[in-house]
Amino acid sequence: MRPVTILSREASYPYQRPPLSKKYLLGEMSLDRLMFRPVEWYAENAVEVMTGVSAVSVDRMSKTIQLSTGESLSYDKLVFATGSAPRNLPEALTHGLSGIFTIRSFADADRLRPHMQAGKRLLVIGGGYIGLEAASVARHLGLEVAVIEAADRILARVAAPTTAALFRDIHRAHGVELLEGVGLAALTGEAGRVTGAELSDGRHLDVDLVIAGIGAYAEDALARAAGIACGNGITVDAYGGTSDPDVYAMGDCAEQAWKGLHLRIESVQNAVDQGENVALNLTGAREAYRPKPWFWSDQYDVKLQIAGFNPGYDETITRAGTREGASSVWYFAGAELIAVDAINDAKAYVTGKKLLDGGRTTGLRDAIADPATDLKSLI
Ligand SMILES: Cc1cc2nc3c(=O)[nH]c(=O)nc-3n(C[C@H](O)[C@H](O)[C@H](O)COP(=O)(O)OP(=O)(O)OC[C@H]3O[C@@H](n4cnc5c(N)ncnc54)[C@H](O)[C@@H]3O)c2cc1C
């Protein structure tokens, strides 16, 4: 056995997921380009990758892991990097019909793509980033698209009303029927395939396919079954450690304390940076992880870049950018800048990120609110 073994239940070496609801779904990016590293890299760096193999249980007393192949592996240190899994619509609404998709893996995107044909009617359930990105790809490919969001507005969990309003307008301008405050009552079908949706407001939509983008939950069942402390995900301390000193967790499956919040962060930045931090701490360092959050979303010709976390904000300030179509939304909790959404506005993103990463977050409000302020002067 090599010093590091990665178990992957997917039939693939590690790859990036963000393009799955963007360029990969559009057919503009190949699977090769999703890969984090070429296959040879793993062998050259003494990392064994077992693909298509799941860990099915962990025995912490004997420090062994049972595999789906029937074999077992022993470990000195174990890292849960099990990610998150998409929530599925309840069976009571879907009645086992086909034509209903979620997007988590490249295999999911590969299954979905052949159905994304011009003229087909797509219903996206959930107005979060993944659902809205899928809607944007579908319009690009010529599908008719409706998006329903059960909350009173899209992006309610992740963005301020101003940012949500901007994306609502963009989607409607691209011909998406976007319905907010409207849930799904049931899906209907013929010959086992989805053909319609009954909505909570009594409306009926004819549909050919459905994408559910209704959130994700931590893949923490294995850790829970092994008796490791979990909350909304596997509970980790600032060093990535769990309630077992030989077990660590990172990325989407881990819940961490940060600025008084208990956060489970679903972003590439967090998975990569926390992964590096756990690797350091596994190899003898004792370094606390400090998230430097950023996130992005691509929809139509709009690039949204987000720096910071906005939970707890009580005020937002919107600035027009210096270029056509550029704007930014700045989030404050009291006097403290906590996040910025930059819409086609690289300057606002870079400024916000530098201020947040550098911890220079107070005494900025009035300058940011003043449209005459050159953002560069704040750094
Ligand atoms: C469609 C989509 C679009 C996204 N867009 C963005 C974006 O624009 N920007 C951004 O920052 N983030 C985005 N994200 C989120 C980002 O991809 C995740 O935060 C990131 O992949 C988390 O990495 P991870 O290593 O924690 O988990 P994952 O990438 O989920 O990897 C976990 C792996 O562990 C495997 N696994 C789980 N349990 C077992 C087991 N028992 N045995 C063996 N293997 C197991 C899983 O199958 C999976 O392959 C997106 C995600 C999706 C799905």
The ligand as a Gaussian input file, in Angstrom:
#p B3LYP/6-31G(d) Opt

LIG

0 1
 C      -22.933000      21.257000     -10.576000
 C      -22.040000      21.906000      -9.548000
 C      -21.580000      23.200000      -9.754000
 C      -20.753000      23.810000      -8.802000
 N      -20.281000      25.071000      -9.055000
 C      -19.402000      25.627000      -8.185000
 C      -18.812000      26.903000      -8.468000
 O      -19.110000      27.547000      -9.480000
 N      -17.905000      27.395000      -7.589000
 C      -17.544000      26.706000      -6.459000
 O      -16.707000      27.189000      -5.688000
 N      -18.102000      25.514000      -6.161000
 C      -19.015000      24.959000      -6.997000
 N      -19.556000      23.733000      -6.710000
 C      -19.237000      23.091000      -5.427000
 C      -17.911000      22.346000      -5.474000
 O      -17.839000      21.521000      -6.610000
 C      -17.780000      21.527000      -4.201000
 O      -17.750000      22.434000      -3.118000
 C      -16.509000      20.663000      -4.196000
 O      -16.567000      19.695000      -5.213000
 C      -16.346000      19.993000      -2.849000
 O      -15.246000      19.149000      -2.891000
 P      -15.110000      17.913000      -1.877000
 O      -13.797000      17.284000      -2.189000
 O      -15.435000      18.340000      -0.511000
 O      -16.303000      16.920000      -2.279000
 P      -16.709000      16.255000      -3.664000
 O      -16.191000      17.041000      -4.816000
 O      -18.174000      16.021000      -3.563000
 O      -15.955000      14.864000      -3.655000
 C      -16.325000      13.850000      -2.759000
 C      -16.084000      12.509000      -3.414000
 O      -16.166000      11.490000      -2.416000
 C      -16.880000      10.387000      -2.956000
 N      -17.433000       9.585000      -1.860000
 C      -18.413000       9.924000      -0.977000
 N      -18.638000       8.907000      -0.113000
 C      -17.780000       7.911000      -0.455000
 C      -17.519000       6.619000       0.070000
 N      -18.198000       6.144000       1.110000
 N      -16.573000       5.859000      -0.524000
 C      -15.857000       6.330000      -1.581000
 N      -16.063000       7.557000      -2.124000
 C      -16.997000       8.337000      -1.556000
 C      -17.961000      11.058000      -3.789000
 O      -18.526000      10.160000      -4.715000
 C      -17.148000      12.159000      -4.457000
 O      -16.514000      11.706000      -5.621000
 C      -20.386000      23.100000      -7.620000
 C      -20.875000      21.795000      -7.420000
 C      -21.687000      21.206000      -8.359000
 C      -22.194000      19.802000      -8.132000

